């Protein structure tokens, strides 16, 4: 990533919590005039958050659906 900058103003808040999720708001500011650079910076921040979680033995839960197929009744 070239010429990217993240300001020192970060806001991290625990917005909401329930038995199935924790909603954490990460609010920060970046500066870029190049869209690809901005996307790379955003991706970098997300990967860093994922790394922090992994390093602390935490992870993400993704929604899942189980589909069961009935056996044909003849």
MOPAC internal coordinates of N, CA, C and O (Angstrom, degrees):
PM7 1SCF
backbone

  N    0.0000 0     0.00 0     0.00 0    0    0    0
  C    1.4481 1     0.00 0     0.00 0    1    0    0
  C    1.5243 1   108.08 1     0.00 0    2    1    0
  O    1.2310 1   121.63 1   -54.65 1    3    2    1
  N    1.2849 1   114.48 1   125.35 1    3    2    1
  C    1.4521 1   119.15 1  -177.41 1    5    3    2
  C    1.5308 1   110.73 1  -105.39 1    6    5    3
  O    1.2310 1   121.06 1   -38.89 1    7    6    5
  N    1.2825 1   115.59 1   141.11 1    7    6    5
  C    1.4646 1   122.77 1   170.90 1    9    7    6
  C    1.5230 1   113.96 1    52.67 1   10    9    7
  O    1.2310 1   119.98 1  -138.43 1   11   10    9
  N    1.2993 1   117.65 1    41.57 1   11   10    9
  C    1.4572 1   119.43 1   176.23 1   13   11   10
  C    1.5137 1   109.07 1  -105.35 1   14   13   11
  O    1.2310 1   121.72 1   -28.27 1   15   14   13
  N    1.2962 1   114.31 1   151.73 1   15   14   13
  C    1.4573 1   119.94 1  -176.81 1   17   15   14
  C    1.5148 1   108.88 1  -143.65 1   18   17   15
  O    1.2310 1   120.50 1   -46.92 1   19   18   17
  N    1.3069 1   116.64 1   133.08 1   19   18   17
  C    1.4570 1   121.87 1   172.95 1   21   19   18
  C    1.5112 1   107.24 1  -114.75 1   22   21   19
  O    1.2310 1   120.36 1   -51.50 1   23   22   21
  N    1.3029 1   116.92 1   128.50 1   23   22   21
  C    1.4544 1   119.71 1  -178.79 1   25   23   22
  C    1.5217 1   110.01 1   -70.51 1   26   25   23
  O    1.2310 1   120.59 1   -13.44 1   27   26   25
  N    1.2929 1   116.48 1   166.56 1   27   26   25
  C    1.4703 1   120.80 1  -178.99 1   29   27   26
  C    1.5262 1   111.95 1   -82.54 1   30   29   27
  O    1.2310 1   119.83 1  -176.73 1   31   30   29
  N    1.3122 1   117.94 1     3.27 1   31   30   29
  C    1.4670 1   120.67 1  -179.82 1   33   31   30
  C    1.5127 1   110.09 1   -93.18 1   34   33   31
  O    1.2310 1   121.02 1   -80.46 1   35   34   33
  N    1.3109 1   115.66 1    99.54 1   35   34   33
  C    1.4591 1   123.32 1   177.44 1   37   35   34
  C    1.5158 1   108.08 1  -114.96 1   38   37   35
  O    1.2310 1   120.76 1   -39.37 1   39   38   37
  N    1.3092 1   116.16 1   140.63 1   39   38   37
  C    1.4503 1   121.11 1   174.16 1   41   39   38
  C    1.5250 1   106.87 1  -127.68 1   42   41   39
  O    1.2310 1   120.26 1   -58.28 1   43   42   41
  N    1.2996 1   117.11 1   121.72 1   43   42   41
  C    1.4536 1   122.03 1   178.64 1   45   43   42
  C    1.5184 1   107.61 1  -126.03 1   46   45   43
  O    1.2310 1   121.04 1   -59.77 1   47   46   45
  N    1.3248 1   115.62 1   120.23 1   47   46   45
  C    1.4618 1   120.90 1  -176.26 1   49   47   46
  C    1.5215 1   110.74 1  -130.60 1   50   49   47
  O    1.2310 1   120.64 1   -40.03 1   51   50   49
  N    1.3037 1   116.39 1   139.97 1   51   50   49
  C    1.4571 1   122.01 1   169.93 1   53   51   50
  C    1.5237 1   105.39 1   -83.10 1   54   53   51
  O    1.2310 1   120.65 1   -77.43 1   55   54   53
  N    1.3224 1   116.37 1   102.57 1   55   54   53
  C    1.4631 1   120.62 1  -174.01 1   57   55   54
  C    1.5097 1   113.25 1   -80.54 1   58   57   55
  O    1.2310 1   120.73 1   138.49 1   59   58   57
  N    1.3417 1   116.20 1   -41.51 1   59   58   57
  C    1.4583 1   118.92 1  -174.08 1   61   59   58
  C    1.5217 1   108.86 1  -158.62 1   62   61   59
  O    1.2310 1   121.14 1   -28.80 1   63   62   61
  N    1.3282 1   115.42 1   151.20 1   63   62   61
  C    1.4469 1   119.15 1  -179.55 1   65   63   62
  C    1.5231 1   109.06 1  -146.46 1   66   65   63
  O    1.2310 1   121.28 1   -41.18 1   67   66   65
  N    1.3307 1   115.16 1   138.82 1   67   66   65
  C    1.4648 1   120.25 1   175.87 1   69   67   66
  C    1.5216 1   108.26 1  -143.26 1   70   69   67
  O    1.2310 1   120.30 1     6.10 1   71   70   69
  N    1.3327 1   117.02 1  -173.90 1   71   70   69
  C    1.4614 1   119.23 1  -179.51 1   73   71   70
  C    1.5224 1   112.33 1   -72.77 1   74   73   71
  O    1.2310 1   119.81 1   165.18 1   75   74   73
  N    1.3323 1   117.97 1   -14.82 1   75   74   73
  C    1.4593 1   119.68 1  -178.57 1   77   75   74
  C    1.5340 1   114.60 1  -112.67 1   78   77   75
  O    1.2310 1   119.33 1   169.72 1   79   78   77
  N    1.3159 1   118.88 1   -10.28 1   79   78   77
  C    1.4602 1   118.91 1   179.72 1   81   79   78
  C    1.5310 1   111.93 1  -159.23 1   82   81   79
  O    1.2310 1   121.98 1   -17.55 1   83   82   81
  N    1.3212 1   113.82 1   162.45 1   83   82   81
  C    1.4611 1   122.52 1   170.51 1   85   83   82
  C    1.5280 1   106.08 1  -126.66 1   86   85   83
  O    1.2310 1   120.48 1   -55.92 1   87   86   85
  N    1.3158 1   116.69 1   124.08 1   87   86   85
  C    1.4657 1   121.93 1  -179.89 1   89   87   86
  C    1.5244 1   108.16 1  -101.03 1   90   89   87
  O    1.2310 1   121.14 1   -68.69 1   91   90   89
  N    1.3344 1   115.43 1   111.31 1   91   90   89
  C    1.4655 1   121.07 1   179.95 1   93   91   90
  C    1.5205 1   107.93 1  -113.30 1   94   93   91
  O    1.2310 1   120.42 1   -51.70 1   95   94   93
  N    1.3135 1   116.79 1   128.30 1   95   94   93
  C    1.4550 1   122.35 1   177.58 1   97   95   94
  C    1.5245 1   109.00 1   -96.98 1   98   97   95
  O    1.2310 1   120.95 1   -58.53 1   99   98   97
  N    1.3262 1   115.78 1   121.47 1   99   98   97
  C    1.4699 1   121.70 1   173.54 1  101   99   98
  C    1.5141 1   105.50 1  -111.07 1  102  101   99
  O    1.2310 1   120.71 1   -64.82 1  103  102  101
  N    1.3112 1   116.24 1   115.18 1  103  102  101
  C    1.4590 1   122.23 1  -174.06 1  105  103  102
  C    1.5174 1   107.60 1  -122.57 1  106  105  103
  O    1.2310 1   120.67 1   -65.44 1  107  106  105
  N    1.3247 1   116.33 1   114.56 1  107  106  105
  C    1.4633 1   119.84 1   179.51 1  109  107  106
  C    1.5220 1   108.99 1  -142.62 1  110  109  107
  O    1.2310 1   120.84 1   -10.86 1  111  110  109
  N    1.2918 1   116.00 1   169.14 1  111  110  109
  C    1.4504 1   121.57 1  -176.78 1  113  111  110
  C    1.5205 1   109.68 1  -120.29 1  114  113  111
  O    1.2310 1   120.96 1   -38.67 1  115  114  113
  N    1.3084 1   115.78 1   141.33 1  115  114  113
  C    1.4552 1   121.48 1   176.91 1  117  115  114
  C    1.5128 1   109.27 1  -131.13 1  118  117  115
  O    1.2310 1   121.43 1   -13.11 1  119  118  117
  N    1.3202 1   114.86 1   166.89 1  119  118  117
  C    1.4527 1   118.96 1  -179.10 1  121  119  118
  C    1.5237 1   108.51 1  -135.55 1  122  121  119
  O    1.2310 1   120.59 1   -60.05 1  123  122  121
  N    1.3159 1   116.48 1   119.95 1  123  122  121
  C    1.4578 1   120.75 1   178.15 1  125  123  122
  C    1.5193 1   108.87 1  -159.86 1  126  125  123
  O    1.2310 1   120.49 1   -35.67 1  127  126  125
  N    1.3118 1   116.67 1   144.33 1  127  126  125
  C    1.4616 1   121.15 1   175.83 1  129  127  126
  C    1.5320 1   110.59 1  -104.02 1  130  129  127
  O    1.2310 1   120.72 1   178.69 1  131  130  129
  N    1.3046 1   116.23 1    -1.31 1  131  130  129
  C    1.4623 1   122.36 1  -177.84 1  133  131  130
  C    1.5274 1   108.90 1  -112.62 1  134  133  131
  O    1.2310 1   120.31 1   -60.55 1  135  134  133
  N    1.3355 1   117.02 1   119.45 1  135  134  133
  C    1.4594 1   121.70 1  -176.32 1  137  135  134
  C    1.5256 1   111.45 1   -59.61 1  138  137  135
  O    1.2310 1   119.68 1   136.08 1  139  138  137
  N    1.3368 1   118.22 1   -43.92 1  139  138  137
  C    1.4603 1   120.97 1   178.44 1  141  139  138
  C    1.5179 1   111.37 1   -60.93 1  142  141  139
  O    1.2310 1   120.59 1   141.17 1  143  142  141
  N    1.3114 1   116.48 1   -38.83 1  143  142  141
  C    1.4580 1   121.28 1   178.09 1  145  143  142
  C    1.5282 1   110.12 1   -65.37 1  146  145  143
  O    1.2310 1   120.52 1   138.89 1  147  146  145
  N    1.3168 1   116.62 1   -41.11 1  147  146  145
  C    1.4627 1   120.89 1   179.25 1  149  147  146
  C    1.5281 1   110.52 1   -62.71 1  150  149  147
  O    1.2310 1   120.59 1   135.09 1  151  150  149
  N    1.3369 1   116.48 1   -44.91 1  151  150  149
  C    1.4599 1   120.06 1   179.12 1  153  151  150
  C    1.5310 1   111.33 1   -63.52 1  154  153  151
  O    1.2310 1   120.24 1   139.94 1  155  154  153
  N    1.3277 1   117.14 1   -40.06 1  155  154  153
  C    1.4687 1   121.03 1   178.22 1  157  155  154
  C    1.5253 1   110.79 1   -63.25 1  158  157  155
  O    1.2310 1   120.53 1   140.53 1  159  158  157
  N    1.3254 1   116.58 1   -39.47 1  159  158  157
  C    1.4658 1   121.28 1   179.22 1  161  159  158
  C    1.5287 1   110.10 1   -66.41 1  162  161  159
  O    1.2310 1   120.58 1   135.35 1  163  162  161
  N    1.3247 1   116.50 1   -44.65 1  163  162  161
  C    1.4584 1   121.43 1   178.85 1  165  163  162
  C    1.5297 1   110.45 1   -60.88 1  166  165  163
  O    1.2310 1   120.64 1   135.87 1  167  166  165
  N    1.3259 1   116.39 1   -44.13 1  167  166  165
  C    1.4570 1   121.18 1   177.84 1  169  167  166
  C    1.5337 1   110.88 1   -62.31 1  170  169  167
  O    1.2310 1   120.42 1   138.05 1  171  170  169
  N    1.3156 1   116.81 1   -41.95 1  171  170  169
  C    1.4668 1   121.71 1   178.67 1  173  171  170
  C    1.5291 1   110.95 1   -58.78 1  174  173  171
  O    1.2310 1   120.45 1   136.11 1  175  174  173
  N    1.3268 1   116.75 1   -43.89 1  175  174  173
  C    1.4672 1   121.20 1   179.99 1  177  175  174
  C    1.5337 1   110.09 1   -63.49 1  178  177  175
  O    1.2310 1   120.37 1   136.20 1  179  178  177
  N    1.3271 1   116.89 1   -43.80 1  179  178  177
  C    1.4643 1   120.35 1   179.49 1  181  179  178
  C    1.5254 1   110.47 1   -62.73 1  182  181  179
  O    1.2310 1   120.13 1   136.22 1  183  182  181
  N    1.3392 1   117.35 1   -43.78 1  183  182  181
  C    1.4688 1   119.82 1   177.94 1  185  183  182
  C    1.5235 1   111.80 1   -62.94 1  186  185  183
  O    1.2310 1   120.05 1   144.56 1  187  186  185
  N    1.3162 1   117.51 1   -35.44 1  187  186  185
  C    1.4649 1   120.25 1   177.99 1  189  187  186
  C    1.5255 1   111.10 1   -66.64 1  190  189  187
  O    1.2310 1   120.54 1   141.28 1  191  190  189
  N    1.3319 1   116.57 1   -38.72 1  191  190  189
  C    1.4684 1   120.58 1   176.26 1  193  191  190
  C    1.5257 1   109.45 1   -63.27 1  194  193  191
  O    1.2310 1   120.45 1   136.04 1  195  194  193
  N    1.3383 1   116.74 1   -43.96 1  195  194  193
  C    1.4571 1   120.51 1   178.43 1  197  195  194
  C    1.5291 1   111.36 1   -61.80 1  198  197  195
  O    1.2310 1   120.44 1   141.40 1  199  198  197
  N    1.3248 1   116.76 1   -38.60 1  199  198  197
  C    1.4632 1   121.00 1   179.03 1  201  199  198
  C    1.5274 1   110.86 1   -65.38 1  202  201  199
  O    1.2310 1   120.18 1   137.89 1  203  202  201
  N    1.3264 1   117.27 1   -42.11 1  203  202  201
  C    1.4721 1   121.17 1   177.84 1  205  203  202
  C    1.5257 1   109.66 1   -59.58 1  206  205  203
  O    1.2310 1   120.37 1   135.38 1  207  206  205
  N    1.3315 1   116.90 1   -44.62 1  207  206  205
  C    1.4649 1   120.38 1   178.96 1  209  207  206
  C    1.5267 1   110.83 1   -62.33 1  210  209  207
  O    1.2310 1   120.39 1   132.40 1  211  210  209
  N    1.3315 1   116.87 1   -47.60 1  211  210  209
  C    1.4654 1   120.81 1  -179.22 1  213  211  210
  C    1.5221 1   111.09 1   -61.19 1  214  213  211
  O    1.2310 1   120.09 1   136.52 1  215  214  213
  N    1.3235 1   117.43 1   -43.48 1  215  214  213
  C    1.4700 1   122.04 1   180.00 1  217  215  214
  C    1.5269 1   111.76 1   -61.80 1  218  217  215
  O    1.2310 1   120.49 1   156.99 1  219  218  217
  N    1.3324 1   116.66 1   -23.01 1  219  218  217
  C    1.4612 1   121.77 1   179.58 1  221  219  218
  C    1.5306 1   111.79 1  -105.49 1  222  221  219
  O    1.2310 1   121.43 1  -160.61 1  223  222  221
  N    1.3282 1   114.87 1    19.39 1  223  222  221
  C    1.4679 1   122.35 1   176.58 1  225  223  222
  C    1.5234 1   112.58 1    59.22 1  226  225  223
  O    1.2310 1   121.10 1  -140.86 1  227  226  225
  N    1.3282 1   115.50 1    39.14 1  227  226  225
  C    1.4572 1   122.49 1   177.06 1  229  227  226
  C    1.5205 1   108.47 1  -120.94 1  230  229  227
  O    1.2310 1   120.37 1   -11.69 1  231  230  229
  N    1.3042 1   116.91 1   168.31 1  231  230  229
  C    1.4564 1   119.74 1   179.11 1  233  231  230
  C    1.5064 1   111.46 1  -160.97 1  234  233  231
  O    1.2310 1   121.16 1     4.55 1  235  234  233
  N    1.3107 1   115.38 1  -175.45 1  235  234  233
  C    1.4485 1   122.52 1   180.00 1  237  235  234
  C    1.5192 1   109.71 1  -100.40 1  238  237  235
  O    1.2310 1   120.33 1   -35.12 1  239  238  237
  N    1.3059 1   116.98 1   144.88 1  239  238  237
  C    1.4543 1   122.16 1   172.30 1  241  239  238
  C    1.5257 1   106.73 1  -106.57 1  242  241  239
  O    1.2310 1   121.18 1   -49.65 1  243  242  241
  N    1.3010 1   115.35 1   130.35 1  243  242  241
  C    1.4542 1   120.26 1  -179.20 1  245  243  242
  C    1.5255 1   109.54 1  -108.37 1  246  245  243
  O    1.2310 1   120.05 1   -36.10 1  247  246  245
  N    1.3265 1   117.50 1   143.90 1  247  246  245
  C    1.4618 1   119.54 1   178.87 1  249  247  246
  C    1.5338 1   110.39 1   -62.21 1  250  249  247
  O    1.2310 1   120.63 1   -39.93 1  251  250  249
  N    1.3077 1   116.40 1   140.07 1  251  250  249
  C    1.4626 1   120.63 1   178.14 1  253  251  250
  C    1.5186 1   109.98 1  -132.97 1  254  253  251
  O    1.2310 1   121.30 1   -21.59 1  255  254  253
  N    1.3085 1   115.11 1   158.41 1  255  254  253
  C    1.4620 1   122.43 1   176.66 1  257  255  254
  C    1.5257 1   107.13 1  -134.24 1  258  257  255
  O    1.2310 1   120.61 1   -45.14 1  259  258  257
  N    1.3114 1   116.43 1   134.86 1  259  258  257
  C    1.4587 1   121.01 1   175.61 1  261  259  258
  C    1.5157 1   108.32 1  -104.74 1  262  261  259
  O    1.2310 1   121.03 1   -53.48 1  263  262  261
  N    1.3197 1   115.63 1   126.52 1  263  262  261
  C    1.4636 1   121.30 1   178.86 1  265  263  262
  C    1.5173 1   107.10 1  -113.29 1  266  265  263
  O    1.2310 1   121.15 1   -55.88 1  267  266  265
  N    1.3210 1   115.40 1   124.12 1  267  266  265
  C    1.4641 1   120.40 1   179.10 1  269  267  266
  C    1.5198 1   109.16 1  -111.69 1  270  269  267
  O    1.2310 1   121.40 1   -47.49 1  271  270  269
  N    1.3101 1   114.92 1   132.51 1  271  270  269
  C    1.4574 1   120.21 1   179.12 1  273  271  270
  C    1.5209 1   108.64 1  -100.24 1  274  273  271
  O    1.2310 1   121.16 1   -53.20 1  275  274  273
  N    1.3315 1   115.39 1   126.80 1  275  274  273
  C    1.4588 1   120.13 1   177.67 1  277  275  274
  C    1.5170 1   109.80 1   -73.25 1  278  277  275
  O    1.2310 1   121.14 1   -34.79 1  279  278  277
  N    1.3151 1   115.43 1   145.21 1  279  278  277
  C    1.4572 1   119.69 1   175.01 1  281  279  278
  C    1.5157 1   108.21 1   -71.35 1  282  281  279
  O    1.2310 1   121.36 1   -37.17 1  283  282  281
  N    1.3235 1   115.00 1   142.83 1  283  282  281
  C    1.4835 1   119.69 1   179.61 1  285  283  282
  C    1.5181 1   110.27 1   -60.03 1  286  285  283
  O    1.2310 1   120.86 1   -45.88 1  287  286  285
  N    1.2994 1   115.96 1   134.12 1  287  286  285
  C    1.4592 1   121.63 1   176.47 1  289  287  286
  C    1.5202 1   108.37 1   -99.96 1  290  289  287
  O    1.2310 1   120.46 1   -63.92 1  291  290  289
  N    1.3225 1   116.73 1   116.08 1  291  290  289
  C    1.4708 1   120.95 1  -177.45 1  293  291  290
  C    1.5082 1   110.38 1  -105.82 1  294  293  291
  O    1.2310 1   120.10 1   180.00 1  295  294  293

